[in-house]
């Protein structure tokens, strides 16, 4: 009888410890709302990284990462906060992959993550405002801030010796944020912005906006808008009236449809777009194809990297806690250490277990700078003969 | 030379766009004013009828293009306009038969008809989107410019360029032709005269044997023609998107009211008043003044009265001022 009791006790104990072996990780993304077409692939990519970690068997003596999804809605901060609250209090997640859109990410960070000490790695929030958010060292992102893009664009102008430009941006958080960061970077370098004017998307006629920009003058027009919306309208109208014939374009303007429509008129115009290419991106495509995920979709690479960084940081800290993640993300993401590609997480875990250093490169050549955000690689392109041609990577 | 530059810059950015825009508004406002004068209600479905007429024209344009029929340097859409007008005429006549006539028989108050027309607007709205979707459509073809800025600079040696798009030229010429035709019809033909009589005094007109059914039918036909032409010209010159046509409702109504509802000449003047004030008030005059003024007086700022964001507010402002000080409009139309 005693033996039986002991046996059941042991069983109960091991059962209990099996539960304790699970490490819940939240994935909070807008599964409903404006970017609901992107989020399934993003979440699947993050889960792919966790599965890879689990299958390696090297992770913290066989503990298991368990993804828990929640809906950020992308636009409703209250709903996102409630969903994140649930992840922390009832699911007990130790870290969060997300959120996705800049607005809800800020809300989740200040309302849930900071009060509870839960680290977040967002794969897709690009607003410059998040760089200065009060985060107690808990917020990271694998997407570059638009502040960086503004700097990159200002550098390109300096390289070209252009000192006077007019700016137009689409009238929303993205356009305004990017225009502001570009203008401050450009003015710091001694450049002059003759006029910064917003344009509304979806209008038929931009001639009066272009007229005031033309009056202000400038060597070229910097356009921070969307290629299928007002940004294209502004360029078209500028070309028609002869107000400007050279344009510098932000990432929202990069599309093949734009060059197809305007063609040779855009020759000599240039711009920058986030780019991931090289070994990491190729490897990522291989493993997502194997797993049946569309790895070409936007922000899938960043999502995979975010989840991988959380696992590696736990491994480096030697425990599956929030503190371990917050303390170690920067170490595993940056040099020194051995470069880690997508699909090599098992190797990375082994190196960390042996006390070595890793420099996680992942699918997007991860390099976290400043307050823990991706430096981002931008492709500096110029349009020649109606086609995009690469000048440089920055 | 500097004065020439100032004139060219002004023409390029203010006069040419405003004249084309004014012509498009004038055609739209003429339709509103005819309906108000003869059928006696404000037709809020105007913008969406315009979108529908353009849609039919676009479909025919595409069909012609696919068969290889084009007008050479002119846009193919001009060829498709008659079909667009026919389609729109069918639609508005059917609507009149099914919806408006019912309320006219019941002698419904004008304000009730306004609400009814809002309902019609939503139906048209959906109809247009079901057929062609809510996206931007570009259906202009042929030569893009009569003269473009670069050529103009090379030709004249001036610093400033002047660009006139083919569509702007066509807009103005077509508008003049259509308006001339309309006035000839209203003043010289029997039907036109009976329409004016019906508008002036309904009871007297009925007593003298004018058939109300016929007047109403002819009015809808003319409105369908005006509206389709206005919509196609606007779409050619700018771009076709159902939502922007809906938004055009405001400047069109402003134009009709400023000119005096029920007065055709008022609608035309109103169209140009609204267009010129929208463009001129939001224009930054710096460049023009730099050329025109002696160097000592050159302005530092942009000399812009209002940011372009407030473009629509200009129509509202003019509307308010006119309603306060001259409720019947510039040309003594009916009081609103």
Interface residues (C-beta under 8 A of the other chain):
Chain A: X171 X195 X197 X198 X199 X200 X202 X203 X204 X205 X207 X208 X209 X210 X211 X212 X214 X215 X216 X217 X228 X233 X240 X241 X242 X243
Chain B: X12 X13 X14 X17 X21 X136 X145 X148 X149 X150 X152 X153 X161 X163 X165 X234 X238 X239 X240 X241 X243 X244 X278 X279 X282 X283 X284 X285 X286 X287 X288 X302 X304 X307 X308 X309 X311
